[in-house]
Amino acid sequence: MTAYVIAHLRDPEELHPEVLEYMEGIQATMDPFSGRFVVHGGAVDVREGRWPGNVVMLEFPSVENARDWYESAAYREILPLRTDHLEGDLIIVEGVGPGYDPATKAAELRKAL
């Protein structure tokens, strides 16, 4: 099942050159795990709540691929280039498959009540 890595990165007061170095190296760390960018700092149209900062979304073939990438030596080597200079949150989440129906999910949750 497809998995996504979603990062909510707060805007820094000043962009540190190491963040650019991180950006230059991240794709090479993702390639062995078949990862790709889906969203990378595009315009955010906030409709509910607050969303200060940027969104980054990566796609991997599975949760295992996403976890293996995040834990890989290559990614761990460049990670501090970002985390030392940008505040943010990062999650790995499993996507839904073809034919997903939220009404079916609601029915399952209703039964559990």
Backbone hydrogen bonds in HBPLUS format (Angstrom, degrees):
<---DONOR---> <-ACCEPTOR-->    atom                        ^
c    i                          cat <-CA-CA->   ^        H-A-AA   ^      H-
h    n   atom  resd res      DA  || num        DHA   H-A  angle D-A-AA Bond
n    s   type  num  typ     dist DA aas  dist angle  dist       angle   num
A0095-GLY N   A0002-THR O   2.72 MM  93  5.37 167.1  1.74 155.8 155.9     1
A0003-ALA N   A0060-PHE O   2.96 MM  57  5.27 170.1  1.97 147.7 150.5     2
A0060-PHE N   A0003-ALA O   2.90 MM  57  5.27 162.4  1.94 154.3 155.5     3
A0004-TYR N   A0093-VAL O   2.78 MM  89  5.32 165.5  1.80 158.5 163.2     4
A0093-VAL N   A0004-TYR O   2.81 MM  89  5.32 161.7  1.84 156.2 162.6     5
A0005-VAL N   A0058-LEU O   2.95 MM  53  4.97 155.4  2.02 130.9 138.4     6
A0058-LEU N   A0005-VAL O   2.80 MM  53  4.97 160.3  1.84 146.3 153.2     7
A0006-ILE N   A0091-ILE O   2.89 MM  85  5.37 154.2  1.96 147.3 155.8     8
A0091-ILE N   A0006-ILE O   2.89 MM  85  5.37 156.2  1.95 147.8 155.5     9
A0007-ALA N   A0056-VAL O   2.80 MM  49  5.07 165.2  1.82 155.7 159.7    10
A0056-VAL N   A0007-ALA O   2.97 MM  49  5.07 153.6  2.04 147.5 151.0    11
A0008-HIS N   A0089-ASP O   2.88 MM  81  5.25 154.9  1.94 144.9 153.2    12
A0089-ASP N   A0008-HIS O   2.99 MM  81  5.25 149.2  2.09 134.1 143.1    13
A0009-LEU N   A0054-ASN O   2.93 MM  45  5.16 149.8  2.03 145.0 151.6    14
A0054-ASN N   A0009-LEU O   2.70 MM  45  5.16 159.9  1.74 155.2 158.5    15
A0010-ARG N   A0087-GLU O   2.82 MM  77  5.53 161.9  1.85 155.1 161.2    16
A0019-VAL N   A0016-HIS O   2.96 MM   3  5.58 144.5  2.08 118.5 127.6    17
A0020-LEU N   A0017-PRO O   3.13 MM   3  5.25 122.2  2.48  97.6 111.3    18
A0021-GLU N   A0017-PRO O   3.13 MM   4  6.52 148.1  2.24 143.2 152.4    19
A0022-TYR N   A0018-GLU O   2.90 MM   4  6.19 152.0  1.98 144.5 151.7    20
A0023-MET N   A0019-VAL O   2.95 MM   4  6.25 158.9  1.99 147.2 152.5    21
A0024-GLU N   A0020-LEU O   2.94 MM   4  6.17 148.9  2.04 143.7 152.1    22
A0025-GLY N   A0021-GLU O   3.16 MM   4  6.38 132.5  2.40 139.7 151.3    23
A0025-GLY N   A0022-TYR O   3.07 MM   3  5.25 135.7  2.28 100.6 112.8    24
A0026-ILE N   A0022-TYR O   2.97 MM   4  5.96 132.5  2.20 155.4 167.3    25
A0029-THR N   A0026-ILE O   2.93 MM   3  5.25 131.4  2.17 105.6 119.2    26
A0030-MET N   A0026-ILE O   3.17 MM   4  6.51 136.3  2.37 146.3 158.8    27
A0030-MET N   A0027-GLN O   3.00 MM   3  5.02 130.2  2.26  97.6 111.5    28
A0031-ASP N   A0027-GLN O   2.98 MM   4  6.17 146.2  2.10 156.8 165.3    29
A0033-PHE N   A0030-MET O   2.89 MM   3  5.45 150.5  1.98 120.8 130.4    30
A0035-GLY N   A0030-MET O   3.16 MM   5  4.86 171.0  2.17 128.0 128.2    31
A0034-SER N   A0031-ASP O   3.10 MM   3  5.06 168.7  2.11 113.6 114.0    32
A0036-ARG N   A0059-GLU O   3.00 MM  23  5.37 144.7  2.13 143.3 154.0    33
A0059-GLU N   A0036-ARG O   2.78 MM  23  5.37 159.3  1.82 156.6 163.9    34
A0038-VAL N   A0057-MET O   2.74 MM  19  5.36 167.6  1.75 162.4 158.3    35
A0039-VAL N   A0057-MET O   3.13 MM  18  4.79 161.4  2.16 131.8 133.7    36
A0057-MET N   A0039-VAL O   2.86 MM  18  4.79 162.6  1.89 128.0 131.6    37
A0041-GLY N   A0055-VAL O   2.78 MM  14  5.18 164.4  1.81 165.0 164.7    38
A0066-ALA N   A0062-SER O   3.10 MM   4  6.43 161.3  2.14 147.5 152.3    39
A0067-ARG N   A0063-VAL O   2.83 MM   4  6.08 165.0  1.85 157.1 161.0    40
A0068-ASP N   A0064-GLU O   2.81 MM   4  5.92 163.5  1.83 151.2 156.5    41
A0069-TRP N   A0065-ASN O   2.89 MM   4  6.06 155.1  1.95 147.6 154.2    42
A0070-TYR N   A0066-ALA O   2.99 MM   4  6.22 169.0  2.00 150.5 153.3    43
A0071-GLU N   A0067-ARG O   2.94 MM   4  6.12 153.6  2.01 151.9 158.7    44
A0072-SER N   A0068-ASP O   2.96 MM   4  5.84 111.0  2.45 134.2 149.6    45
A0072-SER N   A0069-TRP O   3.04 MM   3  5.05 151.8  2.12 102.6 111.5    46
A0076-ARG N   A0072-SER O   2.90 MM   4  6.10 169.5  1.91 157.0 160.6    47
A0077-GLU N   A0073-ALA O   3.00 MM   4  6.06 139.8  2.16 140.8 150.1    48
A0078-ILE N   A0075-TYR O   3.05 MM   3  5.42 126.5  2.34 105.7 118.4    49
A0079-LEU N   A0075-TYR O   2.89 MM   4  5.93 141.0  2.04 155.9 168.4    50
A0081-LEU N   A0078-ILE O   2.91 MM   3  5.55 145.0  2.04 121.3 131.5    51
A0082-ARG N   A0079-LEU O   2.91 MM   3  5.60 148.3  2.01 121.2 129.2    52
A0083-THR N   A0079-LEU O   3.04 MM   4  6.27 164.3  2.06 156.5 157.3    53
A0084-ASP N   A0080-PRO O   2.98 MM   4  5.31 152.8  2.05 130.6 135.7    54
A0085-HIS N   A0082-ARG O   2.96 MM   3  5.52 156.8  2.02 116.2 123.8    55
A0086-LEU N   A0082-ARG O   2.82 MM   4  5.75 135.2  2.02 160.5 174.3    56
A0100-TYR N   A0097-GLY O   3.28 MM   3  5.78 139.6  2.46 138.1 134.6    57
A0104-THR N   A0101-ASP O   3.10 MM   3  5.45 128.3  2.38 106.4 118.4    58
A0105-LYS N   A0101-ASP O   3.33 MM   4  6.75 157.2  2.38 148.6 154.6    59
A0106-ALA N   A0102-PRO O   2.87 MM   4  6.13 155.5  1.93 146.3 153.3    60
A0107-ALA N   A0103-ALA O   2.94 MM   4  6.18 151.9  2.02 143.8 150.9    61
A0108-GLU N   A0104-THR O   3.03 MM   4  6.34 153.8  2.10 148.3 155.0    62
A0109-LEU N   A0105-LYS O   2.96 MM   4  6.27 159.2  2.00 151.8 157.5    63
A0110-ARG N   A0106-ALA O   2.78 MM   4  5.98 151.2  1.86 147.4 156.3    64
A0111-LYS N   A0107-ALA O   3.02 MM   4  6.26 154.1  2.09 146.3 151.9    65
A0112-ALA N   A0108-GLU O   3.27 MM   4  6.54 144.0  2.41 138.8 148.0    66
A0112-ALA N   A0109-LEU O   3.15 MM   3  5.11 123.0  2.49  93.3 107.6    67
A0113-LEU N   A0110-ARG O   3.13 MM   3  5.33 150.8  2.22 103.4 112.1    68
